[in-house]
Amino acid sequence: MVAVLVPRLRPFTSTIFAEITQLAVEHGALNLGQGFPDTDGPASLLADAQQAIATGANQYPPAPGLPALREAVAAHQRRCHSLSVDPDDVLVTMGATEAIAAAVIALCEPGDEVVVFEPYYDSYPAVVAMAGATRRTVALRAPDFQPDPAELRAAFGPRTKAVLVNTPHNPTGTVFGSDTLRAIGDLAIEHDAVVITDEVYEHMTFDVPHVPMATLPGLADRTLTISSAGKTFSVTGWKIGWVHGPAELVAAVRAVKQFLTFAGGAPFQPAVAKALGEADYPAISAGLRPKRDLMVTGLREVGLRVFEPRGTYFVVADLAPLGVTDAAAYARAMPAKVGVAAVPVSVFCDDPDLAPTLLRFAFCKRDEVLLEALRRLAA
Ligand SMILES: Cc1ncc(COP(=O)(O)O)c(C=O)c1O
């Protein structure tokens, strides 16, 4: 037996997601831990993919992605964010996850540092470790989960190669405004670092705009912008994502992606291309808002301290008012005790003291599921 995971990756073998899912199944609990919708995307999108399979889109697509999809991504960025993007500078990836991994691996070597905000999306620290680089974390604290300017500055240094920004932010639901993004961008410029922005929840904001980092003056030429169809169109299992940015940065990401997956998702790419052109984007947030309001109100009525999210389909709540001191232990007990599953925010943190009593609930579920979950929590 020689196959042992290298030490730097061992911290990422935590099985808490799998464990909670397993407990949810065992106890017939409603799973608000998993960050995906319980209804599929638009019928026309599903039919287009079926049609693509039926008409032979089943072999490798072009490595950079189907031209129609790259053009659709560029058109989407122009229409939604007034960003001018050349379709040649768009790379289609296997979800945002591959784009993030390929970007970090392409840019970072051992000794380099990547600035990451915590709590973080769980793939970030893992891919930084895979690249052999070091993460420097900046805490996002309740109640507003915005970075402290001094801590942000302190995270940057001579070894900073990249900063990974996620807005709207999973798990906290915070949205970074122009001032915060400007501060991050100025530090990236000062330290000649690349900005990697994960904007998969770009169409899920409530009362605040989503500001893509690349729209800020002086940042487009050092920013890799990443998004994906999974969240926007409720097809998380399709894993169709994309990255765009300056030609030389995208070429570096493409060089890594070539040897990760080369290409994929052939029948999904034309379907997503069409959907990107036709979608009613404001309807996405409008559809989620009543679910957010339902959960925020319902969790408050249960006695939790709730941090109303400005974006994403997650809401974070504090169990401290109920006397709970360890949300992770509580989350493990919840499927059996309450019949509802949720994820402790501490699994997304390096610092065990940052969010010990916080839980994340996903509200991208059918109303009847949310209502029943709230009923169980109240009981
Ligand atoms: C912040 C963030 N980035 C990326 C992803 C993954 O995106 P994809 O499924 O397109 O790989 C997720 C999924 O939960 C996410 O929350």
The ligand as an ORCA input file, in Angstrom:
! r2SCAN-3c Opt
* xyz 0 1
  C     -18.889     30.162     -4.300
  C     -19.013     28.975     -5.177
  N     -18.174     28.832     -6.216
  C     -18.245     27.770     -7.034
  C     -19.192     26.787     -6.839
  C     -19.213     25.608     -7.748
  O     -19.655     25.951     -9.008
  P     -19.756     24.821    -10.119
  O     -20.800     23.850     -9.698
  O     -20.117     25.595    -11.351
  O     -18.433     24.170    -10.212
  C     -20.088     26.885     -5.777
  C     -21.073     25.824     -5.522
  O     -21.600     25.675     -4.455
  C     -19.993     28.009     -4.925
  O     -20.821     28.155     -3.892
*
